[in-house]
Amino acid sequence: MEPLLKITTVPLKFEMTVNNARLEYNNSNAQLEISRDDGGLKIKSNPIKLDIDSFECYNSVNPTARTSIKDAAEKGKMAAYEATAAYAREGKLFLNAKIGEDVISKIAASKTEVNTNVGITFTPTARPELNWSKPEIMIEYQLDKLNFDWKVMNGNFEFIPGNIEISITQRPDVVIEYIGSPIYVPPSADPEYVPITDLRA
């Protein structure tokens, strides 16, 4: 009996390309740029400056509201201190009084004494504050400048690594082919069918 199937094996085929590593060098040209900075003469002068602060001087003649309140508070404080001292003196006189001594007359006489200190003052009581800064002069001279800018471009080295390229030209495969004659079902459908006769019948 002949085989009915034909099996064919298709092998794998590929191509391999090897690129060797290489070093490439690119050369370039040098460049020179020249620029000029202009010099010159510079003169800077600062005259004397006078600063007059007359706040305290004006405040002593015509005080501000803040100064008036502050002075009134100081006068009230001094009056309280003087009253406390007077009460202390009078209390001391009463404590040290002797029998028959007229302490009240002494206290009344001390209160009727005339104060000879009239407190003459001259205004303004403060003088203006004067501040000044010293004059100065500055002379600066600069020569012209030439700037040379060399641009030397170094060569560029480029390393290209090697590589391996693999391309598949034929994929592996298995081809199964039927090489037998057709099988008919039922067998009588075969055009070459020959019926079998039973000779024993």
VEXNUSE-199191 format. One record per residue (C-alpha): residue number from 1; residue in three letters; chain; x, y, z. Coordinates in steps of 0.02 Angstrom, whole numbers, plus 50000, padded with zeros to 5 digits. Example, Ala and Ser with C-alpha at 12.3 -4.5 7.8 and 13.67 -1.06 7.14 Angstrom:
2
+------+------+-------+-------+-------+-------+
: resi : resn : chain :     X :     Y :     Z :
+------+------+-------+-------+-------+-------+
:    1 :  ALA :     A : 50615 : 49775 : 50390 :
:    2 :  SER :     A : 50684 : 49947 : 50357 :
+------+------+-------+-------+-------+-------+
***
This chain:
201
+------+------+-------+-------+-------+-------+
: resi : resn : chain :     X :     Y :     Z :
+------+------+-------+-------+-------+-------+
:    1 :  MET :     A : 50000 : 50000 : 50000 :
:    2 :  GLU :     A : 50072 : 50169 : 49950 :
:    3 :  PRO :     A : 50080 : 50312 : 50077 :
:    4 :  LEU :     A : 49937 : 50433 : 50070 :
:    5 :  LEU :     A : 50026 : 50586 : 50146 :
:    6 :  LYS :     A : 50181 : 50679 : 50089 :
:    7 :  ILE :     A : 50265 : 50783 : 50228 :
:    8 :  THR :     A : 50390 : 50914 : 50173 :
:    9 :  THR :     A : 50495 : 51014 : 50299 :
:   10 :  VAL :     A : 50541 : 51194 : 50250 :
:   11 :  PRO :     A : 50700 : 51251 : 50342 :
:   12 :  LEU :     A : 50733 : 51424 : 50417 :
:   13 :  LYS :     A : 50837 : 51540 : 50307 :
:   14 :  PHE :     A : 50914 : 51705 : 50365 :
:   15 :  GLU :     A : 51048 : 51828 : 50311 :
:   16 :  MET :     A : 51175 : 51905 : 50431 :
:   17 :  THR :     A : 51263 : 52072 : 50399 :
:   18 :  VAL :     A : 51408 : 52125 : 50513 :
:   19 :  ASN :     A : 51453 : 52311 : 50525 :
:   20 :  ASN :     A : 51623 : 52341 : 50604 :
:   21 :  ALA :     A : 51649 : 52479 : 50734 :
:   22 :  ARG :     A : 51730 : 52640 : 50670 :
:   23 :  LEU :     A : 51793 : 52809 : 50731 :
:   24 :  GLU :     A : 51750 : 52964 : 50628 :
:   25 :  TYR :     A : 51840 : 53133 : 50643 :
:   26 :  ASN :     A : 51766 : 53298 : 50583 :
:   27 :  ASN :     A : 51886 : 53446 : 50569 :
:   28 :  SER :     A : 51832 : 53630 : 50582 :
:   29 :  ASN :     A : 51908 : 53803 : 50554 :
:   30 :  ALA :     A : 51965 : 53932 : 50683 :
:   31 :  GLN :     A : 51880 : 54103 : 50695 :
:   32 :  LEU :     A : 51939 : 54271 : 50761 :
:   33 :  GLU :     A : 51822 : 54409 : 50823 :
:   34 :  ILE :     A : 51889 : 54583 : 50865 :
:   35 :  SER :     A : 51784 : 54707 : 50963 :
:   36 :  ARG :     A : 51827 : 54881 : 51028 :
:   37 :  ASP :     A : 51772 : 54961 : 51192 :
:   38 :  ASP :     A : 51780 : 55151 : 51186 :
:   39 :  GLY :     A : 51861 : 55235 : 51335 :
:   40 :  GLY :     A : 51833 : 55412 : 51393 :
:   41 :  LEU :     A : 51847 : 55542 : 51530 :
:   42 :  LYS :     A : 51720 : 55545 : 51670 :
:   43 :  ILE :     A : 51710 : 55685 : 51799 :
:   44 :  LYS :     A : 51588 : 55674 : 51944 :
:   45 :  SER :     A : 51570 : 55817 : 52067 :
:   46 :  ASN :     A : 51466 : 55820 : 52225 :
:   47 :  PRO :     A : 51453 : 55994 : 52308 :
:   48 :  ILE :     A : 51435 : 56020 : 52494 :
:   49 :  LYS :     A : 51265 : 55977 : 52564 :
:   50 :  LEU :     A : 51194 : 56066 : 52717 :
:   51 :  ASP :     A : 51055 : 55989 : 52820 :
:   52 :  ILE :     A : 50967 : 56102 : 52946 :
:   53 :  ASP :     A : 50853 : 56019 : 53073 :
:   54 :  SER :     A : 50750 : 56157 : 53157 :
:   55 :  PHE :     A : 50614 : 56048 : 53231 :
:   56 :  GLU :     A : 50669 : 56065 : 53412 :
:   57 :  CYS :     A : 50699 : 56252 : 53390 :
:   58 :  TYR :     A : 50525 : 56281 : 53317 :
:   59 :  ASN :     A : 50447 : 56162 : 53445 :
:   60 :  SER :     A : 50516 : 56265 : 53590 :
:   61 :  VAL :     A : 50427 : 56422 : 53522 :
:   62 :  ASN :     A : 50266 : 56345 : 53458 :
:   63 :  PRO :     A : 50253 : 56170 : 53532 :
:   64 :  THR :     A : 50155 : 56037 : 53445 :
:   65 :  ALA :     A : 50004 : 55951 : 53524 :
:   66 :  ARG :     A : 50111 : 55803 : 53573 :
:   67 :  THR :     A : 50241 : 55915 : 53657 :
:   68 :  SER :     A : 50105 : 56016 : 53746 :
:   69 :  ILE :     A : 50025 : 55858 : 53815 :
:   70 :  LYS :     A : 50195 : 55792 : 53870 :
:   71 :  ASP :     A : 50239 : 55958 : 53958 :
:   72 :  ALA :     A : 50069 : 55965 : 54044 :
:   73 :  ALA :     A : 50093 : 55786 : 54106 :
:   74 :  GLU :     A : 50266 : 55830 : 54174 :
:   75 :  LYS :     A : 50197 : 55986 : 54262 :
:   76 :  GLY :     A : 50055 : 55884 : 54338 :
:   77 :  LYS :     A : 50179 : 55755 : 54400 :
:   78 :  MET :     A : 50290 : 55890 : 54477 :
:   79 :  ALA :     A : 50138 : 55971 : 54559 :
:   80 :  ALA :     A : 50089 : 55803 : 54634 :
:   81 :  TYR :     A : 50266 : 55779 : 54700 :
:   82 :  GLU :     A : 50268 : 55956 : 54775 :
:   83 :  ALA :     A : 50097 : 55931 : 54856 :
:   84 :  THR :     A : 50153 : 55765 : 54930 :
:   85 :  ALA :     A : 50311 : 55847 : 54998 :
:   86 :  ALA :     A : 50210 : 55992 : 55072 :
:   87 :  TYR :     A : 50089 : 55872 : 55158 :
:   88 :  ALA :     A : 50237 : 55776 : 55227 :
:   89 :  ARG :     A : 50317 : 55935 : 55297 :
:   90 :  GLU :     A : 50155 : 55992 : 55375 :
:   91 :  GLY :     A : 50126 : 55821 : 55450 :
:   92 :  LYS :     A : 50301 : 55824 : 55522 :
:   93 :  LEU :     A : 50268 : 55994 : 55601 :
:   94 :  PHE :     A : 50110 : 55927 : 55684 :
:   95 :  LEU :     A : 50203 : 55774 : 55749 :
:   96 :  ASN :     A : 50345 : 55877 : 55822 :
:   97 :  ALA :     A : 50234 : 56015 : 55890 :
:   98 :  LYS :     A : 50259 : 56066 : 56073 :
:   99 :  ILE :     A : 50125 : 56119 : 56194 :
:  100 :  GLY :     A : 50074 : 56298 : 56161 :
:  101 :  GLU :     A : 50163 : 56307 : 55992 :
:  102 :  ASP :     A : 50060 : 56385 : 55853 :
:  103 :  VAL :     A : 50091 : 56261 : 55711 :
:  104 :  ILE :     A : 49947 : 56324 : 55604 :
:  105 :  SER :     A : 50020 : 56500 : 55597 :
:  106 :  LYS :     A : 50187 : 56431 : 55539 :
:  107 :  ILE :     A : 50103 : 56331 : 55401 :
:  108 :  ALA :     A : 50002 : 56484 : 55346 :
:  109 :  ALA :     A : 50159 : 56593 : 55346 :
:  110 :  SER :     A : 50254 : 56467 : 55240 :
:  111 :  LYS :     A : 50114 : 56466 : 55111 :
:  112 :  THR :     A : 50110 : 56657 : 55099 :
:  113 :  GLU :     A : 50296 : 56671 : 55063 :
:  114 :  VAL :     A : 50333 : 56757 : 54898 :
:  115 :  ASN :     A : 50432 : 56654 : 54773 :
:  116 :  THR :     A : 50573 : 56766 : 54709 :
:  117 :  ASN :     A : 50618 : 56643 : 54570 :
:  118 :  VAL :     A : 50523 : 56719 : 54424 :
:  119 :  GLY :     A : 50590 : 56587 : 54302 :
:  120 :  ILE :     A : 50647 : 56700 : 54162 :
:  121 :  THR :     A : 50686 : 56600 : 54007 :
:  122 :  PHE :     A : 50735 : 56648 : 53831 :
:  123 :  THR :     A : 50653 : 56575 : 53676 :
:  124 :  PRO :     A : 50691 : 56476 : 53577 :
:  125 :  THR :     A : 50768 : 56361 : 53706 :
:  126 :  ALA :     A : 50844 : 56245 : 53575 :
:  127 :  ARG :     A : 50953 : 56287 : 53426 :
:  128 :  PRO :     A : 50943 : 56211 : 53252 :
:  129 :  GLU :     A : 51053 : 56061 : 53218 :
:  130 :  LEU :     A : 51170 : 56083 : 53071 :
:  131 :  ASN :     A : 51241 : 55933 : 52975 :
:  132 :  TRP :     A : 51341 : 55939 : 52816 :
:  133 :  SER :     A : 51429 : 55821 : 52700 :
:  134 :  LYS :     A : 51601 : 55853 : 52627 :
:  135 :  PRO :     A : 51614 : 55898 : 52443 :
:  136 :  GLU :     A : 51701 : 55775 : 52329 :
:  137 :  ILE :     A : 51760 : 55766 : 52150 :
:  138 :  MET :     A : 51803 : 55608 : 52054 :
:  139 :  ILE :     A : 51898 : 55601 : 51889 :
:  140 :  GLU :     A : 51908 : 55436 : 51795 :
:  141 :  TYR :     A : 51995 : 55409 : 51629 :
:  142 :  GLN :     A : 51994 : 55247 : 51532 :
:  143 :  LEU :     A : 52091 : 55201 : 51375 :
:  144 :  ASP :     A : 52011 : 55115 : 51227 :
:  145 :  LYS :     A : 52016 : 54926 : 51234 :
:  146 :  LEU :     A : 52031 : 54799 : 51094 :
:  147 :  ASN :     A : 51960 : 54627 : 51130 :
:  148 :  PHE :     A : 52023 : 54477 : 51032 :
:  149 :  ASP :     A : 51912 : 54325 : 51042 :
:  150 :  TRP :     A : 51989 : 54169 : 50966 :
:  151 :  LYS :     A : 51866 : 54030 : 50932 :
:  152 :  VAL :     A : 51966 : 53875 : 50897 :
:  153 :  MET :     A : 51848 : 53734 : 50855 :
:  154 :  ASN :     A : 51921 : 53568 : 50904 :
:  155 :  GLY :     A : 51887 : 53421 : 50792 :
:  156 :  ASN :     A : 51743 : 53310 : 50839 :
:  157 :  PHE :     A : 51774 : 53126 : 50862 :
:  158 :  GLU :     A : 51623 : 53014 : 50844 :
:  159 :  PHE :     A : 51631 : 52830 : 50887 :
:  160 :  ILE :     A : 51508 : 52722 : 50794 :
:  161 :  PRO :     A : 51494 : 52550 : 50875 :
:  162 :  GLY :     A : 51481 : 52394 : 50772 :
:  163 :  ASN :     A : 51320 : 52300 : 50751 :
:  164 :  ILE :     A : 51252 : 52140 : 50679 :
:  165 :  GLU :     A : 51097 : 52141 : 50569 :
:  166 :  ILE :     A : 50997 : 51981 : 50548 :
:  167 :  SER :     A : 50856 : 51970 : 50421 :
:  168 :  ILE :     A : 50748 : 51815 : 50401 :
:  169 :  THR :     A : 50718 : 51772 : 50218 :
:  170 :  GLN :     A : 50619 : 51610 : 50245 :
:  171 :  ARG :     A : 50520 : 51555 : 50395 :
:  172 :  PRO :     A : 50520 : 51371 : 50448 :
:  173 :  ASP :     A : 50366 : 51272 : 50398 :
:  174 :  VAL :     A : 50296 : 51097 : 50379 :
:  175 :  VAL :     A : 50196 : 51059 : 50221 :
:  176 :  ILE :     A : 50078 : 50909 : 50230 :
:  177 :  GLU :     A : 50011 : 50851 : 50059 :
:  178 :  TYR :     A : 49885 : 50713 : 50029 :
:  179 :  ILE :     A : 49942 : 50609 : 49879 :
:  180 :  GLY :     A : 49816 : 50465 : 49885 :
:  181 :  SER :     A : 49661 : 50446 : 49778 :
:  182 :  PRO :     A : 49498 : 50522 : 49832 :
:  183 :  ILE :     A : 49388 : 50425 : 49952 :
:  184 :  TYR :     A : 49204 : 50423 : 49905 :
:  185 :  VAL :     A : 49064 : 50397 : 50027 :
:  186 :  PRO :     A : 48968 : 50291 : 49985 :
:  187 :  PRO :     A : 49089 : 50190 : 49877 :
:  188 :  SER :     A : 48960 : 50182 : 49737 :
:  189 :  ALA :     A : 48989 : 50369 : 49707 :
:  190 :  ASP :     A : 49160 : 50327 : 49634 :
:  191 :  PRO :     A : 49151 : 50340 : 49443 :
:  192 :  GLU :     A : 49265 : 50188 : 49431 :
:  193 :  TYR :     A : 49164 : 50086 : 49553 :
:  194 :  VAL :     A : 49136 : 49906 : 49503 :
:  195 :  PRO :     A : 49004 : 49812 : 49600 :
:  196 :  ILE :     A : 49057 : 49647 : 49676 :
:  197 :  THR :     A : 48946 : 49500 : 49630 :
:  198 :  ASP :     A : 48920 : 49357 : 49749 :
:  199 :  LEU :     A : 48961 : 49199 : 49651 :
:  200 :  ARG :     A : 48895 : 49088 : 49791 :
:  201 :  ALA :     A : 48719 : 49151 : 49772 :
+------+------+-------+-------+-------+-------+
***
